[in-house]
Amino acid sequence: MALRPRRGAVALLGGLLLALTAAPFPATAAAPAAAPSADGSGMVMVLDSSGSMAADDGSGSTRIASARKAVGTVVDALPAGYPVGLRVYGADKSKGCDDTRLAQPVSPLGRAGLKRAVAGVRPKGDTPIRLSLHKAAQDLPAAGGGATGKRTILLISDGEDNCQAPPPCKVAAQLAASGVDLHIDAVGFQVAGKARAQLECLAEAGNGRYYDAPAAASLARQLQRAGQLSVASYRLKGRRLHGAAARGGAPSMGLGQYLDSIGPNEERYYAVGLDAVSTADFSATVAPQSGATVGLLDTVRTRIDYGTDSTCESATGMFGQTERATPLTSAVSRVPSQNGYGPCDKAGRHWLVVERRSAKGSDAARWPIELTFHVEHPLKNGVTPAQSEPEYGAGGKDATLPTTAPQDTTGGTGFNDARALRPGVWRDKVLPAQTLWYKVRVGWGQQLRYDVEFANEPTVKGHSSTTTYGGTQVYTPSRTPVGSGTGRFDPQVPYDGRLTALSMGTVPVA
């Protein structure tokens, strides 16, 4: 299951309380695991140390002093072992557009070392943002194996680049185009006019987000949010496979899990060989940058094509909100008909097609896709299939849920590292635009039933008229969304910082 809180008025970490009942199984919640550096995940903070950072920040301190404290706050909040580094510019020369250096290499998180590195920074010179972005991309680890993490450049600046062309916005776009796993976020500290416009531009071009920190008090909060959203982004896994723009030239896809990418209003084709009797399950999960702009009707559609121009099955996943992107999954299955005369019943070549539809103004970046292809073989002769139960019965809204003391847990970033939960009451924290993932074992004839409670949290100004939403979804092992299509449960609830809750459940497994 995935909890999908969306962007809105909440500024601090939100509290979650999950009351969960299902079939018990031996799993124990553990401390949050650090992302392995082998998957290419990592973050390098790029800190502006130019002369302007010596100016008063309006709170009786200097901008660089506030930045040191903010970086320390971020470092304390990141998970142990996560690869982090620090690059500074304008710290070594009173003038010079080559003044950028790696103050702390990207390596498993060393809080003391990073704090020492930033404490030694003294603002002096120019603002070579363009060169620093180039160098920062080289500082990050390269992806390895079959997993793809997220490589993030987190720029903290109080001004615009005052060095030579090309502009940082163009450089950010070039770097982002080199791989869908690279994102450039920017935090503008007391910036306005051209400086803010430049930082907003480079963040958008770099598949990242811009965070505005107009005062010293907001700098630490914005940095912490940017850092944690970067670390908590969907962790991809699979073999690389490049889909074609049409049936001709579509690569063959065998059983397993794959990675590709897809642009706005694009289709990707993959060829598959199916027999005449097995059920084939396909899924496509897109993982946009957390908080990327999406439209109400932006969708990801999966379909199964056959013959020369025919389609036999399709399914559509829709964001259904404009509060920014979350991971989105569409899943489709080919289930042979009992009489053998269905349009997709014949053995042979078929195509999985993934289609992304985006409205004008939606995020223009290419999104990573995680694809799965699994087969369920027919039951052996003499085996009676489990009968389906279309009603909720004892697992409906009135089901009795646990009321024990909550235990702390940390949700995963996606399907691949979802946190295993057993029946009980669990407590977690969530940021706006963040999605948390959990997995629960449910046996034949059993059903899942849980409540989610979003706790009271202060808003930016103590109160906000903006309504945001908390949401949840349940997926089968083949990643088909279930639980919200029956009309019994509502997958989302309005949230304005005051205590609210929602319920979710499934019919028995058959």
N, C-alpha and C positions, 0 to 999 in steps of 0.2 A: 504494500500500500504506500501511497505517497501523499504527504501533506503539502498543499500548495498555497501558502499564504501569498498574497499579492501586494503590490506596491501601494502605499497610501500614506496616512498621516503619522503612523507610529515611527518614532525616531530611535527608540532604544530597543534592545533585544526583547522580543516578545516571549512570553511564557506559554508553554504547551503542557497540557495534562491529558494523557490518553488512558482511558479505561477500556480494557481489551479482554474479550473472551473468545476462545476457540479451542481446538484440540490441543492438549498439552504436548510438548515435545522438549527434549533435553537441549536447551540453549540458555546461555547465561550472558547477560549484557556486560560488556567490558568497557574499559576506558577507551575513548576515541582513538582510533588508529591513525598514525600519520601517513600521509600519502607517500608511497615509495618513489624515490627519485628516479627509478628506472623507467617510470611511465612518462618522463619528460616534464612533470609538474614542477613549478618553481616560480618565484617572484623576485624581481629586483626593484627595490625602491630607488628612485632617482631624485635626489634632494637638491633643490636650488640653494646654492651657497654664495650667490652673487652679492655684490655690495649692498643692494637694496634690502637684503635680509637682516642687515644690522639696524634697520629703522625700528622705531617704536611701533608696537602692534596695537596700541590703544588701551592696553591693560596695565601699563607700567612696566612691561617687559619688552624684549626685542622679538622680532619675528623668528629669528633663528632659535632663540631660547624656547619659544612656543613650539616650534617644529621639533626640537629635540624631545620635548615632553610627549608630543603627539606620536612620534616614531616609537618611543618607549611603550606607549599605550598599545600600539598595534602589535609590537613584538610580544608583549605579555599575553595578548589575546589569541595569537596563532597557535596551532597545535604543535606539540613537541615533534621534532624531526622534520617538519616541513621545510623544504629548501628555500632559503631566503638570502638575499644579498643586498648590499647598499652601494650605490654609485653617487658621487657628488660632482657638481660642476661649479666653477667660479670660486673654488676654495683655496687655490694655490698661487694664483697670480693676480695682480691688481688689474691686469688687462691681458686678454688673449682668448681667441676663439677655439683654441685647442685645449683649454683648461677643463678637462674631465678625467676622472680616475675612479677605479673600482676600489672603494674603501674597505669593503668586506665581500669576499667572493661568495657566490651562491652555493650554499652547502646546508646540510641539515641544521635546523634552527639552533643558533647559539645566542641566547638572549643577552648574556653578559657581553659577548664580543660585539654585537651590533650596537648595544648601548654605548660601549666605549668608543666605537668608531664614530658615532654621531656626536658624541660629547667633544671630540677633538676637532670638529669642523668649525672654521672661522670664516665668516663671509668676507670676500675680498673683491672679486672681479666681475667678469662679463657673464652672459647667459647663453651659452652654446647648447640650446635644447636639441637642435637638429643632430649634431654630432653625438650627443649623449644618448639619444634614442638608438642610433646605429650601434653604438658600443654596448648598450644595455641588451639589445637583442642577441649580441654575441656572448654576453655574460650568461645567458640562460642555458640550461641543459638541453640536450637534444633528446627527442623521444626515442624509445627503444622497445623492442619486442612487439607484442600485439596490443599494447594499451596506449592510449593517448590521454595525457593529462591536460593541464592548462598552463601555459606560460604567460606570465603577466608582467608588464612594465607599469609600475605605479609612480607617476610623476607628481611631485609636489613643487609648485612654483608660485612666486608672487609677481611674475612679470612675463613679458614676451621675449622671444629670441631676438637678440640684437646683433647676430652674426650674419654670415653670408647666406645666399640662396643655395639650394631650394628651401622653401618654407617648411617648417616642421609638419604641417598638415599633409603635404605631399610625401614627405618621408614616412610618416605614420601609415599612410595608405600603401606605400610600397612594402613596408615591413609586414603589414597585416596580410597582404596578398601572398606572402611567402608561405603561409600556412594558417589553417583555420584554428589552430590551437594557440595562436599568439594574440593577445589582447593588450591594448594600451589604455590605461585609465589615467585620468588627470584630476588633481585636486588643486583648485585655484584659491590661493590664500590672499584675501583682501585684494582681489583683482577686479578690474572694470574695463569697459571700452574694448580697445583692440587686444589687450592682453587676454581678457576673458574670452573674446571671440576666437583667438588663436588656440587657446587651450580646449575650448569646446569643439573646435574643428578637428584638432588632432585626435581627440578622444573618439569622436564619431568615425573619422577615417580609419582609426586603429582598431575598429570593432570593440571599442571599450565604452566607458561611461565617464561623464564629467561630474564632479562633485564640487559644489561651491561652499567655501568656508569664509564667510565675510568677516568673522571675528575669531579671536584666539580661542574662545570657548568652544566654537564649532569645529575647529581644525581636528582635534583628536577624535571627535565623534565621526566625522566624515572619513578620516583615514582608517579608523577601525572598521567602519562599514565596508569601505572599498576593499580592505585587506581580507576580511572574513568572507565576503561574497566571492572573491577570487579563489580562495582556498576551498570553498564549499561548492564550487561549480561541478556540474555533472562529469563524472569520471568515466570516460569512454573506454571500450575494450573490443577488440576484434581484428581480423585480418583486413588489410587494405584491399579495396576493390573499387575500380573506377567504372561507374555505370555509363551507359551510352545515352545519347540524346534521342535515339529511336531504336526500333527492334533490331535493325541491321547493325551488327557490330556489338550487340549487347554481350557482356562477359558472362560466362557460365558461373552459376552460383551453386555450390554444393551445400550440404548440411553444415550449420555452424553459425558463427557470428562475424559480422563484417563492418567495416568503417568506410564511409564515403562522405561527400559534402554536396550540398544543393543550394542553388541561388534562388532569388525571388522569381516566381512564375516559370519555374523550370521543371522538366520531367527527367527522371533517371530510369533506365531500363536494365533489367537483369534477367538472363535466360536460366530457366530451371527445367529439369527433367522430372516428370511425375509419372508414377504408375497409375493403374486404373482403380485401385482399391484402398489406398492409404489416404488418411487425412493429412494435408499439408498446411502448416501454420507459418505465417509470415508476419513480421512486425517491422516498423520503421519508427525510430525515436529521434526527433531533432532536438538538439541542445543549443539553443541560442545563448548569447551572452546574457547573464542574469540582468533583468531589467531592460532588455532591448525593446524598442518601440514596435508594437504590433497593433493591428486593427481588429475590430470586433469579429469580423468574418474571415480573418486570415486562417488558412487551413493547411493541413498535411493529409493527403489522400493516398491510400494504397489500393491497388487493384490487381487482378489476375487476368491477363490477356491470353488468348489462344487463337489459332487459325490465322487468317490474314488480317482481320481488323475487328475481332470480337472480344468482348469482355464478359466474364462470367461472374465475378465477385468483386465488390469494392467496399471500402469503409473510409470514413472521414473523421479526422480529429480536428477540433476547432478550439481556438483560444477562448472565444466567447466573452472576451473582456478587453478593455483597452488600458489596463493598469500595468502593462509591461509583460514581457515574455517569461514563460516558465518552460521546462521541458515538456514536449508534447509527443504523444504516441498514437499512431494509427496501426491497427492490426487487422489482417484479413486471413480467412481460412478457406481452403478448398476441401469440402466434405463430400465425398462421392454419394450420389443418390442410391437408394435401395434398389431401384429398378435398372440402374446403369445407363439411363438415357439423359442424364443432366448435361448441360453444355460443357462442363469441365471434366466429365467423367473419363474421357479417352486418355490413354497413356500417351506420352510424347512430350514435345517441347511446349512449354508455356513461358510467360514472361511476368515477373513481378515489376510493377511500375509504381514509382513513388513520385508524387506531384506536390509541389509547394505553390500555394496561391497567396499573394501578398497584395494588400491595398496600397495605393499611392501614399507615400509618407511613412510606410512601415520600414523596419530595419532592412537595409540593402546588403548587408554582409552575407557571405556564404555561411551556411550553418552545417556543422557536422551532423551526419546521420549514422545511427547505429542500427544495423539490419540483423534480423535473426530469421533462420529457416530451419524448421524442425518438422519431423514426420511422425505421425502416430499410426502404427500398423494395425490392421484389423485384428479383432479378438480371435483367439483360436476357436476351432469348431467345438461346440458344446458349452462355451462360456456365455453366460447370460449377462448382458450389460446392465449396469446400475440404472434404475429408473430415475428420471429427472423429477424434481419437486419444484414446480413453478411458484409455490407459495413460501413465505418466510416462516410461518408457524411460530415455534418458540424463539426463533432468532429475529423476531420483528422488533419494532421500536420499544415494546414493553419488556424486552429481555432484561434479566437481572445481571448487572455488570459488577465486577469486583469493586470493593470500597476500601481496600487496604491502603497503607501509607505509600505514597508515590516513591518510586525508585528513579534515580537519575540515569539517563541514557543519552546517546548522541546518534541522531539519524544519519544515514548514509547520503551520498550525493546522487545516487541513481540505482538502477537495477543491479549493477555489478557489485556494489558494496553496501546494499541495504542492510540495516541493523536488524539482527534476529531478535524477536520478542516472544516471550511466552505469556500466557494469560496473567493479567495483573494490572497495576496502575503505574504508568511511566511518565516521567517529566523531562521535557527538553526545552531548548530555546531556539527561536527562529527570527531571522531578519526579514524586513520587507523585501519582496522579490525572490526570496529563498525557498527552495523546495527540499523537504526532508523525506527520506525513504526508509521504510521498515519492511521486514518480511515475517510472515507467520505461517507455520505449517498447518494445513487444514486437510483432514483425511476424507475418504469416501463417505458420503452421507452427512458430513459435518458442515457447519457454516461459520462464517466469520461475522462478528458483531462488535463494534467499538464506538466510543464517543470521543470527541476531541473538544477540549475546553481551552479557549484563548483567554489568557489572564488579563487583569487590569494592567495597563502600561501608560506611563506619562507620554503625552504627545509633545511636539516641538514647542508649542506655546501654552501648554497646559490643557488646551482644548482645541479641537478642530472641527469644522463643519464638513470636512471631507470624509466620505464613507469609503472604506476599502473593503476587501473581502478576504476571508479565510476559506480555504477549500481543501478537499480531500478526494482521493480516488483509489479504487482497488483494481488490481490487475491480476489476471490468471498467470500461471507459469509460462504460457505462450505469449504473455504481455497484452492480452486482449482486455480493454477496459470493461469492468463490470460494476454493478452495484448502484449506479446512478440512473439507469435507464428504465426502471420499473415504476417510478412515480412514488415509491414508498419513502425513499430518502432523498434529501436535498444535498448535493455535493458542495454547496458553498453557503456562507452566512455573512451578512454585513458585519463590519467591525470598525469601531471608531475609538478604540483604546479602552473601552469598557468591557467587562466580563461578558463573554458570549460562548456558545457551544454549538456543535452540530453532531449528528449521529450518522453512522454508515453501517451497512451490512450486506450480506449476500445470501442467496438461497443455498440450500445444501448442494454440495459437490456431487455430480453424477458423471 
